[in-house]
Amino acid sequence: MKRVSIAEAKQGLPALVHEAERLGEIELTRRGKTVAYIVSADRRAHEPKRTFVAAFEQWRERYASDVGDDALEVPARRPARKVVIPR
């Protein structure tokens, strides 16, 4: 994968987009640290879609030990309130 600084990307964005189309993705860095990716539309279309619940569960598995299981419990749904909007 190609790595490019943001400063370099600002000077040659059209060429980077063409490279991303060819290579699949380009990593953007700031002071040597990865901060973003330019991903081709073709590659993005083939990535599996995650639901919010699946993403939350993955996050929960990763960070549960850091904050404790009690902090990550999903509260039970409460019945909705009836709201009257005056006319």
C-alpha positions as CSV (number, residue, x, y, z in Angstrom):
1,M,0.0,0.0,0.0
2,K,1.2,3.5,-0.9
3,R,1.7,6.0,2.0
4,V,1.5,9.7,1.3
5,S,1.6,12.7,3.6
6,I,-1.3,15.1,3.6
7,A,1.0,17.9,2.4
8,E,1.9,15.7,-0.7
9,A,-1.7,14.8,-1.2
10,K,-2.8,18.4,-1.4
11,Q,-0.4,19.0,-4.3
12,G,-1.4,16.0,-6.3
13,L,-4.9,14.8,-5.4
14,P,-6.1,13.9,-8.9
15,A,-3.1,11.7,-9.4
16,L,-3.7,10.0,-6.0
17,V,-7.3,9.3,-6.9
18,H,-6.1,7.6,-10.1
19,E,-3.6,5.6,-8.1
20,A,-6.2,4.6,-5.6
21,E,-8.4,3.3,-8.5
22,R,-5.5,1.3,-9.7
23,L,-4.1,0.1,-6.3
24,G,-7.3,-0.1,-4.3
25,E,-6.3,2.3,-1.5
26,I,-3.7,4.9,-0.4
27,E,-2.8,5.7,3.2
28,L,-2.7,9.4,4.2
29,T,-0.3,10.3,7.0
30,R,0.3,13.3,9.2
31,R,3.7,13.5,10.9
32,G,4.2,9.8,10.0
33,K,0.9,8.6,11.6
34,T,-1.9,7.2,9.5
35,V,-4.9,9.5,9.7
36,A,-7.1,8.5,6.7
37,Y,-7.3,6.4,3.5
38,I,-8.3,7.1,-0.1
39,V,-10.2,4.0,-1.2
40,S,-11.3,3.2,-4.7
41,A,-15.1,2.9,-5.3
42,D,-14.6,-0.6,-6.6
43,R,-12.9,-1.8,-3.4
44,R,-15.5,0.0,-1.2
45,A,-18.3,-1.7,-3.1
46,H,-16.9,-5.1,-2.3
47,E,-16.4,-4.5,1.4
48,P,-18.9,-6.2,3.6
49,K,-21.5,-3.8,5.1
50,R,-21.6,-3.7,8.9
51,T,-24.8,-2.9,10.8
52,F,-24.6,-0.6,13.8
53,V,-25.2,-3.5,16.2
54,A,-22.4,-5.5,14.7
55,A,-20.0,-2.6,14.9
56,F,-21.1,-1.9,18.5
57,E,-20.6,-5.5,19.5
58,Q,-17.1,-5.5,17.9
59,W,-16.2,-2.3,19.8
60,R,-17.6,-3.7,23.0
61,E,-15.5,-6.9,22.7
62,R,-12.4,-4.8,22.1
63,Y,-12.9,-2.3,24.9
64,A,-14.9,-4.1,27.6
65,S,-11.8,-4.9,29.7
66,D,-10.8,-1.2,29.6
67,V,-14.0,0.3,31.0
68,G,-15.6,-2.7,32.7
69,D,-18.6,-4.8,31.6
70,D,-21.1,-2.8,33.6
71,A,-20.4,0.4,31.7
72,L,-21.1,-1.3,28.4
73,E,-24.5,-2.8,29.2
74,V,-27.2,-1.8,26.7
75,P,-30.2,-0.5,28.6
76,A,-33.5,-2.3,28.1
77,R,-35.9,-0.5,25.8
78,R,-38.6,1.5,27.5
79,P,-42.0,2.0,26.1
80,A,-42.4,5.1,24.0
81,R,-44.2,8.2,25.5
82,K,-47.2,9.6,23.8
83,V,-46.4,13.1,22.6
84,V,-49.2,15.5,21.7
85,I,-48.3,18.3,19.4
86,P,-50.6,21.3,19.7
87,R,-52.0,22.8,16.5
